[in-house]
Amino acid sequence: MKAKKIIIRMPNWVGDLVMATPILAEVRKKFPRAHITAMCIKPICELLEQDENIDELFCFSKQKFSFDRRDAKKNIIEKLKAGEYDLGILLTNSFSSAWWFWQGKIKRRIGFKDHFRSFLLTDGVAIPENKEKMHQVEIYKKLLKPLGITSSDALPKIYLSDEEIKRAKELLYQRGYEDKRPLIGINPGAAYGEAKCWPPERFSEVARKIREKEDYNVVFFGDGKTAPLVKEITSGLDERVINLAGLTSLRELASIIQTCDVLLTNDSGPMHIAAALGTEVVALFGSTNDTKTGPYKKGGVINKKVKCSPCYKRTCPIDFSCMTSIQVDEVIELIKKHV
């Protein structure tokens, strides 16, 4: 197939988006002269702003699905039609995304056969039966098979400019960062729910101990929703512990993570950002499956693998032993190992 115009519908969550970036690299390699558009929801689309594998970024706001062609989604469908795309690749599993590609008259439409949408696809790919034993990066790569791409060593990657890294360091310097000492980032939240999260007092204890005993720099991250939690965690800590929760855009967050030596985190979007940037990761897993969504080929994972894990619940209905069994000292030792 000689595709001149390609559109790739990227996932809707930060971590999934990052894990899907190898698809952009492989499609660019396969079609070096094609015009490639990445279609992505706001605001996470900004993570792709500097991506060297795409020519255009199609950002859109979240919409509720409807068959009513008079609604706001008409603009999206009309833009897809105007693009006159030869090939569309769906990295989302929703019916609505396939419906948009079909309505947008994209000639060849590749996606997983899920959510009763097979009739909307020209190339329906079966979801791997052993998906819980595969990493999500490898699952996404299965969608490349109809294009004749059966093997891939592409890794997740986020592209940042030198100027963005420079501004990130300046922001840290303003808050007391000393670049002669290792910088440990800590991300105590997770968008999916509290069942993914290590107890907040333990993050606080880790920060206190590595400041007192190791004299590491420490910076906390979080979005606007987790800012109150991070404020509580950092209350009473050394004044040189930096709290940037709720104060950064996604690209600023990525730039600061790039500056970190290690990121301590729950299973979260920032975890995947760190791995994609080459920053060492110490990831804490309980309710989710690190085989499937752990940091891809980077860093270390602590997962006690209790009997009820992975449950994929947003809140724990019992004793939360998957996370409470992870001890502060073992986390600190793993951080020191990766510094």
C-alpha positions in Angstrom: 0.0 0.0 0.0 1.2 3.5 -0.9 -0.4 5.8 1.6 0.1 9.6 1.0 -2.0 10.8 3.9 -2.2 8.9 7.2 -4.1 9.7 10.4 -3.4 7.9 13.7 -6.0 8.2 16.5 -4.0 8.2 19.7 -5.2 7.0 23.1 -7.1 9.2 25.6 -4.9 8.7 28.7 -1.4 10.1 29.3 0.2 6.7 30.0 -1.5 5.0 27.1 -0.6 7.9 24.8 3.1 7.5 25.7 3.0 3.7 25.2 1.5 4.2 21.8 4.3 6.5 20.5 6.3 3.6 18.9 3.4 3.3 16.4 4.2 6.8 15.2 7.9 5.9 14.7 7.1 2.7 12.9 4.5 4.2 10.6 7.0 7.0 9.7 9.6 4.4 8.9 7.2 2.4 6.7 5.9 5.5 4.9 8.8 8.1 5.0 7.2 10.4 2.4 3.6 10.3 3.7 1.9 13.2 5.5 1.2 11.8 9.0 -1.4 13.3 11.4 -1.7 12.4 15.0 -5.3 12.8 16.3 -5.4 13.3 20.0 -7.7 14.7 22.8 -6.9 17.9 24.6 -4.9 18.6 26.7 -2.7 15.5 26.5 -2.1 16.1 22.8 0.5 18.7 23.8 2.9 15.8 24.6 3.2 15.2 20.9 4.0 18.8 19.9 7.6 18.2 19.1 7.3 14.6 17.8 9.6 14.2 14.8 7.5 11.4 13.3 4.4 13.5 12.6 3.6 16.4 10.3 0.4 17.6 11.9 -1.3 17.4 15.3 -5.1 17.2 15.2 -6.3 18.2 18.8 -9.9 18.0 19.7 -12.0 18.4 22.9 -13.8 15.4 24.5 -17.3 14.8 23.1 -20.1 12.5 24.1 -21.0 10.1 21.3 -24.1 10.6 19.3 -25.5 9.6 15.9 -26.9 13.1 15.5 -24.9 14.7 12.7 -26.0 18.2 13.8 -24.0 18.1 17.0 -20.4 19.3 17.7 -18.8 16.2 16.4 -19.9 17.2 12.9 -16.8 19.5 12.8 -14.5 16.6 13.6 -16.1 14.4 10.9 -15.9 17.3 8.4 -12.2 17.8 9.2 -11.6 14.1 8.7 -13.3 14.3 5.3 -11.3 17.3 4.3 -8.1 15.5 5.2 -8.8 12.9 2.4 -6.8 10.3 4.3 -5.7 7.0 2.6 -5.1 5.3 5.9 -6.3 5.5 9.5 -5.0 3.6 12.5 -7.2 3.5 15.6 -5.3 3.0 18.9 -8.6 3.5 20.8 -11.1 0.7 21.2 -14.2 2.8 21.3 -17.1 2.5 18.8 -17.2 6.3 18.4 -13.6 6.6 17.2 -14.3 3.9 14.5 -17.6 5.6 13.6 -15.7 9.0 13.1 -13.2 7.4 10.8 -16.0 5.7 8.8 -18.0 8.9 8.6 -14.8 10.8 7.7 -14.4 8.5 4.6 -10.9 7.3 5.5 -10.2 4.7 2.8 -8.4 2.1 4.9 -9.3 1.8 8.6 -7.2 -0.4 10.9 -8.2 -1.1 14.5 -9.0 -3.8 17.1 -12.2 -5.7 16.6 -13.9 -4.6 19.8 -17.1 -2.9 21.0 -19.2 -4.2 18.0 -17.3 -2.0 15.5 -15.8 -4.6 13.1 -18.2 -3.5 10.3 -16.7 0.0 10.5 -13.1 -1.3 9.9 -11.5 -2.4 6.7 -8.8 -4.3 8.7 -10.0 -5.6 12.0 -7.3 -7.0 14.2 -8.1 -9.5 16.9 -7.2 -8.5 20.5 -4.5 -10.9 21.7 -6.0 -13.6 23.9 -3.0 -13.4 26.2 -3.1 -9.6 26.5 -2.7 -9.7 30.3 0.7 -11.3 29.8 1.8 -8.8 27.2 2.9 -5.2 27.6 0.6 -2.6 26.3 3.3 -1.3 23.9 3.4 -4.8 22.3 -0.4 -4.9 22.1 -0.5 -1.6 20.2 2.2 -2.9 17.8 -0.1 -5.8 16.8 -2.1 -3.1 14.8 0.9 -2.8 12.5 0.6 -6.3 11.1 -1.9 -5.4 8.3 0.8 -3.0 7.1 3.4 -5.8 6.9 5.2 -4.7 10.0 5.6 -7.9 12.0 8.5 -7.0 14.2 9.5 -3.7 16.0 12.1 -2.6 18.5 10.8 1.0 18.7 10.5 2.4 22.2 8.1 4.9 23.7 9.6 8.4 23.2 8.7 12.0 24.0 10.5 14.8 22.2 11.5 17.9 24.2 13.4 20.9 23.1 16.6 22.2 24.7 14.8 25.4 25.6 12.2 23.4 27.5 14.8 21.5 29.5 16.6 24.8 30.2 13.4 26.4 31.6 12.7 23.3 33.7 16.1 23.6 35.4 15.6 27.3 35.9 12.3 26.6 37.6 14.0 24.1 39.9 16.9 26.5 40.7 14.4 29.2 41.8 13.1 26.7 44.4 16.4 25.6 45.8 17.5 22.8 43.5 21.3 22.0 43.8 22.5 20.2 40.7 25.5 18.6 42.5 23.1 16.3 44.3 20.7 13.7 42.7 17.2 14.9 42.1 14.4 12.5 43.1 10.9 13.2 41.7 7.9 11.9 43.6 4.5 11.4 42.0 2.0 10.2 44.7 -1.2 10.3 42.7 -2.8 8.3 39.9 -5.7 9.4 37.7 -7.5 6.1 37.7 -8.2 5.9 41.5 -6.8 5.6 45.0 -6.4 1.8 44.7 -3.3 2.5 42.6 -1.8 4.8 45.3 0.7 4.0 48.0 -0.3 5.6 51.4 0.5 9.3 51.3 2.3 9.2 54.7 4.8 6.7 53.3 5.7 9.1 50.4 6.2 11.7 53.1 8.5 9.4 55.1 10.5 8.5 52.0 11.1 12.2 51.2 12.1 13.0 54.8 14.6 10.1 55.0 16.3 10.7 51.7 16.7 14.4 52.5 18.1 13.7 56.0 20.2 10.6 55.3 21.2 10.9 51.6 20.8 14.7 51.1 19.1 14.2 47.8 17.1 16.9 46.1 13.3 16.1 46.2 10.5 17.5 43.9 6.9 16.5 44.2 4.5 16.4 41.2 0.8 16.3 40.7 -2.1 17.7 38.8 -4.7 20.2 40.1 -6.8 17.4 41.6 -3.9 15.9 43.6 -2.4 19.3 44.7 -4.2 19.3 48.1 -2.9 15.7 48.7 0.7 16.7 47.8 0.4 19.8 50.1 -0.6 17.5 52.9 2.3 15.1 52.2 4.9 17.9 52.1 3.6 19.7 55.2 6.4 19.6 57.8 9.1 18.4 55.5 12.4 20.2 54.9 11.7 23.6 53.2 14.0 22.6 50.4 11.6 19.9 49.3 10.0 21.3 46.1 6.3 21.1 45.6 5.2 21.7 42.0 1.8 19.9 42.2 -0.8 21.8 40.1 1.8 24.3 38.8 3.0 22.7 35.6 1.6 21.9 32.1 2.2 18.4 30.8 5.2 19.5 28.8 6.7 21.4 31.8 6.1 18.2 33.8 7.9 16.1 31.2 10.8 18.6 31.1 11.3 18.4 34.9 11.0 14.6 34.9 13.7 14.6 32.3 15.9 16.5 34.8 15.3 13.9 37.6 17.7 11.1 38.3 14.8 8.9 39.5 11.1 9.1 39.6 9.2 7.4 42.5 5.6 6.9 41.4 2.5 4.8 41.4 1.3 3.3 38.2 0.5 6.5 36.4 1.0 8.7 33.3 4.1 10.4 34.7 5.6 6.9 35.2 5.4 6.3 31.4 6.6 9.8 30.7 9.7 9.1 32.8 10.5 5.8 31.1 10.0 7.4 27.6 12.5 10.1 28.5 15.1 7.7 29.9 14.7 8.7 33.5 15.0 5.8 36.0 11.8 4.8 37.5 10.8 3.2 40.9 7.2 2.1 40.3 4.8 0.8 43.0 2.1 -1.6 41.8 -0.8 -3.2 43.5 -4.2 -3.2 41.9 -2.8 -3.2 38.3 -0.6 -5.5 36.3 3.0 -4.4 35.9 3.6 -7.0 33.1 1.0 -5.1 31.0 1.5 -1.5 32.0 4.8 -1.3 33.9 7.5 1.1 32.8 8.6 -0.3 29.5 12.2 -1.7 29.7 13.2 1.0 32.2 13.6 1.2 36.0 12.4 -1.1 38.7 9.0 -2.2 40.0 7.8 -3.3 43.5 4.8 -5.5 43.3 3.9 -7.8 46.2 1.5 -9.8 44.0 -1.1 -10.5 46.7 -3.8 -13.0 45.9 -6.4 -10.5 44.9 -4.1 -8.5 42.6 -4.5 -7.3 39.9 -8.1 -6.4 40.6 -8.3 -3.2 38.6 -10.6 -1.6 41.1 -10.6 2.2 41.7 -10.9 1.7 45.5 -9.9 -1.3 47.6 -13.0 -3.1 49.1 -10.8 -5.0 51.7 -7.5 -4.5 53.4 -5.4 -2.8 50.7 -2.6 -5.2 51.5 -1.2 -4.9 47.9 0.1 -1.4 48.7 0.4 -1.4 52.5 2.8 -4.3 52.3 5.3 -2.2 50.4 7.7 -0.8 53.0 9.5 2.6 53.1 13.0 1.2 53.5 12.7 -1.1 50.5 11.5 1.8 48.4 14.5 3.9 49.5 16.9 1.1 48.7 15.6 0.7 45.2 15.8 4.5 44.7 19.4 4.4 45.8 20.1 1.5 43.4 18.9 3.5 40.4 20.5 6.9 41.3 
